[in-house]
Structures are given as C-alpha cells and as structure tokens.
Amino acid sequence: MPPVLHVDLLACQYTRDPVLEQISFTLERGDIACLLGPSGCGKTTALRLIAGFETPSKGSIRINEQIMSQVGAVVPPEKRQVGMVFQDYALFPHLNIADNIAFGLHPLEHKARVQRVQEMLETVGLAGRAHAFPHELSGGQQQRVALARALAPKPALLLLDEPFSNLDVELREKLATEVREIIKHEGITALMVTHDQHEAFAMADWVGVMHQGHIQQWDTAYNVYHRPSNRFVADFVGMGAFLRGQVMSSRQVKIELGVQTGIIPTQCGAEQCDECWNGCKVRVLIRPDDVIHDDQSTMQAKIIKKTFRGAEFLYTLELGSGAQILSLVPSHHDHAIGENIGIRLAIDHVVAYPEEGE
Amino acid sequence: MHRKPSTAAATRTPALLTWQAETGVLLASGDWDARGGGDLAERLDKLLSIVPKKSHVQLNTQQVSHMDTAGALLVLQVRDLLQARGATLDQSALSDDQQELIELVQRVGELTPPAEPPRLNPLQNIGKTTLDVLSNAYDTLVFLGEVITRTLPLLLQPWRLRWREIVNEIQAAGSRSVPIVALLTFLIGVVIAYQSGVTMQQYGATVFLPDMIGIITLREMAPLITAIVVAGRTGSSYAAAIGTMKVTQEVDALRSLAISPIEMLVIPRVLALTVALPLLTVMAMAMGLYGGVLIAYEMFNLDINVALTRLSALPHSHFWVGIVKAPVFALVIAMIGCHEGMKVRGSAADVGRSTTSSVVQAIFWVILIDAVFAVTFSKLGL
C-alpha cells in the first residue's frame, strides 16, 4: 500500500536562516508519528507546511501519492483532506459542541451528518454534552471536541499541534493514551508535534527528534531513548549522564564502572581498520535505569542528591573520580544523602560518542 | 561575606577605596552596594588618577562588609579605568563569592542588545513609505481579485451562498447602524440649512433653501456621512472579528475543515454591506432632508408646501448620483476591513493595529473615490 504521507527533502526559509532543512519521512496508513523537539526547532513549521498553511522553499509533500506542496505550487489546506487539532483548540465559540463537530461535514446529507456527529460524540465520550458551548467545558473536554471535529470528516491525515500543552501535567499522559486509542480506532494516520517526550512516547509509533531545523533521528520511541543516534538526542530525550571512557577493542569500552560491550562511534575509526579504535576517548551515556542498586556489589557510589518520585527515588550519585550519574531506585530503598551505596550496571545498549575536544 | 540585618539599611557605611602607595594595594571598605557605592562611583576617576601608570595594583576587599551587583560593577569600573591608564588590577585576593558575582555582572554586561534598525534619511523614508503604501494597495487589489473571482460563480448559484451569515451581517451592519446614522445625518441637515439660510436670508433667497439642502444632502452628505460612520463602526468590526479568528487559529481550523475562509467570512460580509449601505444611505437622505426642511420652516419661516414643492421639483439625477456611490463605498469598506483582518498574523496587538488601519484606509479611500465621482459626474453633466 502506498504511504499516506511522503515528505521529501522539505526545506523552508523566510529570511536568510532556514527554518527547516532536508526533512524527509513517510507515514504508512494508520501510523501515528510525532515530531519532538525543543521550542524553535521548526517542528510547528513542518506541521504547517504539511497542512498547507506555508509554502516550502525546497522539496515536496505528497499525500496519498498526490503532490500537495512543492516549490511554487501549493494545494490550499481546504482541498487537502487534512484534519488539524490546534494548540488552543480553535473551537468556534458561538457554536455548540454538536455544531462544532458538524462544521466539517457540510458535504453530507442532514441525516448522515447528525449520525456522524453522534458517533464522534460517543467516541470521545461527550455524548451527553452535545448542546454545551465550548466555554462551558473543561480544557480536556474542549481538547476532545477539537479532536472529534478534526476526525469527523475522516481526513486522510490528522495533524496535532502541541495538543496537550494547555492541560494539567497529570492529565496529559492520560489524555495522550486516550487520544491514541481514538485515532487508532478510527484508523487514521496522524502526525503530532510536541516538546514533551512523555506525550510523544505515549502517543506515537514513530518519533522524529528535531533540532535546528533537521530531523536528528526518526525511530521508534524505544530506540530514540535507548539507542539515540547522536549526542543531542541522548541529551534531549530522557535523563542521563555521560561518563568518560576509552575504547578497548572494536566492541568494548572501558569506563569507570567496568568494561562495557557496545557500538563504537565510527569517528573512532573502528570501521576503517582493526587497530584504529585503540585508545580513542569517548563519552558513554548512562541512563538512570541502567544503574541498579545492589547491596552486594563492590562498586560504591556516594549519594549527593535525591528526589522522591513516588514509586522510586532518583538518586544523583558521585563516583570515585567525582563524575556524577543518576540512578532510579525503588522507593523502599531510602538512603540518606552522603551515604555510600552499592551499584551495578545493567546496560543493554552501550551508547558512546567521541569526546568533543573537552 | 558578612551581611548586615536589613534594619541597618539606613545607616550604611559608604563604600571607600584607599590607595596605599607603599604596598601597591587598593584597599576597599564599607558597603559596596547600590546604596553605599553611589558616591564612590562619581569620584572614581579622580581617585584613581593618583595610581601610577603601568603599575600592578592589588585589590583588597577584606574590609568590604557587603557587595551586591552594583558593587561588582564598581569593581569592573575600577579595573577598566586602571586598564585605560596601562595599569593592571589583581583580583585574586577577592573571596570566591565576590569573584563569582563580578564574573556574573561581567557576563551580563557583555550581552549586547539587538542592533537597532538602521536609521533612514528623510528621502529613504519617503521612498520606503511610498513602497509600503503601494505594496499595501497591491495586496488589497489581489485580495479584491480573489474575492471577486470567488463571488461571481457563487452569484450564479445563489443556493450555495451562506444566507444565514449574510442575513446576520445585514442586521449587524444595517439595522443596528440606523440610530447613529439617522441622528448624524439629521444634524448635518440642520447645520447645512442653518448655515446657508443665514446668508440666503440677506439676499431674500430663502425660497431656494430646499434646493440647497436637497442637492447637498442627496449628492454628497448622505452617502459620505453614512459611509464614514459605517467605516468606523462596521469596517473596523470586520477587521477585529476576522483578526481575532486569525489569532485563535479559527481561520486555520476552517481551512482544515475544507471551508474557504473567503467564502465563509469575507463574501457574506461584502455582500451584506453592499446591500445594507445603500439602504442606510436612502434613510440618511430622508433624515438629512427632514432636518434641513425643519430648520427652513422653523427658523426661516418657509412655507412647508413651498419647501416640499421645490424639493420634488429637483431633478432625480441628484438622488441617483448619491445612491450609486453607496455600493461602491460598501465594497471598499468591507474589502479593506476583511483584508486587514485576514492580514493579522500571530498576536492580539496585531488585531488592534489592523482595526485602526482599516478605519483610516477605508475613510481615505471613501473620500478619494467620492472626489473621483464628483469630477466624473460633473464632466458627464449629471
């Protein structure tokens, strides 16, 4: 089956500095993807380009094999069959919920329209509130109305622009999971933009981490977290610390906490010849979940900071060399600051980057 | 660093700096902060002039009781002044806290504000303004073209028009403007009659007063005053309403729901005003004539029958010349209002700017077009 969305070498430039460069990805039918990045990385521009609100300066966008955007020729948003959920929902304030949802259903007969509205109201769990006005609803409810309105015309592609950023933190992840279920239920292909990795992980099959107008990594959420392709992704997604290390062989790195086996950065020359890696200095990413508290362990670290997070403590530990790492420990292991605890590493994937002249 | 309790604030010791020539030490004491440092800052230049050029100076701050960012800035000033004299300042004797503070202040000082846009000379300014005006007019023309090319097919299929919006807008722009338009044109009629009546009376020509009132009101005053009031009242509300919808992304939402904002927001407003403004103008004509005749009768003792006879003897072309302008004005006002609204990007401040701009532009173009009409009609002998 052809991809629903095909973005090819897209670039966008208003002034001299490009906002976006070389953005390429495809979405298959039913995929949910997310562009994740800090503010100003160009993710919203990418979304608006796909929606047709902006014109690209290079590249092309195809939806269902039809060229929608290319330099000098842009199909307007109203002819794209692309639904959109906006950051501030953009509900029509003078229309009630049912009329808001019915708004995009104008080509349908009256009866079919009423039926589809009812269906959507039930899908988003607001069946009883059809005649309420947007200002009478809570933020989460408004958000669901916006989703229902965008989904009602069965768009080829659904775009979501920071859909949860106006909601309470506790509500976000819960709603993200709900929204994912609704979108999957409708079988619609969706692309979301957010700066919050928890939302991205809760929603998306594919995560594209963006920085400075480029996609740094396009991968599953699991791989983005555990196998970040570069140091920016490693830093931006999740917590963690970098420890100095030295390459021992083509698959081995020695760090303070022992020799680890994993992928050696190609900059070390591991691919060119067998001995080129020798002595190459690297930084190894240590995630908090890689460090396990083990009283039997001979490796000791001193607690210098601790944060209670309910089910677990997040300890900041100092190693003998003065380097710091983070560790997630089940919260019944309550240790005092300054105490030495035994730790052991459980790293599935060693991620190392060459040292950048530090 | 010793921190005095805040109650002692009133009795601060001023910051002092003493030069000890024999050891090459600058001895600082007192409160190096915003309150205590003011005096010292003024005397700094003079004070440091006794330090020999190209010397190595040690700064001693052991007797400084309190230092804040103002004090840190003072230290930096001392350093810069000494450097200007070729001397160096050794800050190694400062406490860690003080060093940190000084570094912080220095970093902030290095942050340069964004460069001001280059100043234009008067000629460049005229050029830039001209280009802005032209490009603005061009944009409006493009917009006009887009709206017209979308309106014409709709007029051939009137069932596709958004009648509910059109009727709502006619009500908002038309019937709700009646009181203000009626009152203003009535008063204008009164003023014209009164002013011209006083002069005409001197020549015994008050019998021509109805002609005067009729011609001015029908040809000029009623269409113009109505258009200006509507530009201020309705044109601005179009800009504000559409502009706000742009800010809340409702316009984008419309487009993503496959509805053209031009068809939904602009065309109904343009059509509504094109209907409402001529109707308002007819009423304005009636009110102006009423006001004028009332004054002719009350103040200048003109017989009411004479007045009405003279009015009805006026050529009908005066009425048609006036009424023909109204739809043109309506088009201009609605187009400018909607275009200004659609131009809004981003912030709420933009909405205010667009609203103001829509009124200014609309009134300007209304009066300009009125002048063009006046010249054209007089050439045509109407």
Chai-1 contact restraints between the chains, C-beta under 6 A:
chainA,res_idxA,chainB,res_idxB,connection_type,confidence,min_distance_angstrom,max_distance_angstrom,comment,restraint_id
A,P77,B,R255,contact,1.0,0.0,6.0,A-B,restraint_1
A,P77,B,S256,contact,1.0,0.0,6.0,A-B,restraint_2
A,E78,B,R255,contact,1.0,0.0,6.0,A-B,restraint_3
A,E78,B,A258,contact,1.0,0.0,6.0,A-B,restraint_4
A,E78,B,S260,contact,1.0,0.0,6.0,A-B,restraint_5
A,G83,B,S256,contact,1.0,0.0,6.0,A-B,restraint_6
A,M84,B,S256,contact,1.0,0.0,6.0,A-B,restraint_7
A,F86,B,Q249,contact,1.0,0.0,6.0,A-B,restraint_8
A,A90,B,T248,contact,1.0,0.0,6.0,A-B,restraint_9
A,A90,B,Q249,contact,1.0,0.0,6.0,A-B,restraint_10
A,A90,B,E250,contact,1.0,0.0,6.0,A-B,restraint_11
A,A90,B,A253,contact,1.0,0.0,6.0,A-B,restraint_12
A,F103,B,L257,contact,1.0,0.0,6.0,A-B,restraint_13
A,G104,B,L257,contact,1.0,0.0,6.0,A-B,restraint_14
